[in-house]
Structure formats: C-alpha cells, structure tokens
Amino acid sequence: MTDSSAVEAASTRLQRALAALEEAVERRHELERGRGVLSDQVHTLGIDRARLADALDREAARAQRLESVNREVAGRLDEAIATVRTVLAGDAG
C-alpha cells in the first residue's frame, strides 16, 4: 500500500467515523427533545391532576351539603305528614 492510498483509506475511515458521530449526536439530541416533551407532558398532567382533585373535593363537599339538606327536608316532611294525620284524625273523631 502506498502512502497516498494509506492516507486516502485513513481519510475515508475518518469521514465514516465523523458521519457516525454526527448521527449519534443527532440521535442524542432527539432523545433529549423527547425527554423535554415528556417532562412537559408530565408537568401538564400534574396540573390537570391537581385541578381535578380540587374539583372532586368541591363536588364531594357539595354532595355532603346536599345529603344534609335532604335529611333535614325529609325530617320536616315527616313532621308535616304527622301533623296532617293528627289534624285529620282529630277532625274525624
């Protein structure tokens, strides 16, 4: 092998190595961009989760209030029915 062909072969190997390095760097950049996108998505999901948890807490409190009011109204209705029955029983007698 002559000196010029050895230099050409080395140059070719160097070009291939540089091309492989550029591809590896590009793949690494793609991975980093992907991680950034995933990180953004996780952050957004965390915000959504917090918002939904707050909404759920508000609705649970509302449901408890409605249940309490429902029990109160049911008690008042029972009293009213009892009063009407007493009045009707007094009128019948």
Sequence and secondary structure as in RCSB ss.txt:
>XXXX:A:sequence
MTDSSAVEAASTRLQRALAALEEAVERRHELERGRGVLSDQVHTLGIDRARLADALDREAARAQRLESVNREVAG
RLDEAIATVRTVLAGDAG
>XXXX:A:secstr
  HHHHHHHHHHHHHHHHHHHHHHHHHHHHHHHHHHHHHHHHHHHHHHHHHHHHHHHHHHHHHHHHHHHHHHHHH
HHHHHHHHHHHHHHHHH 
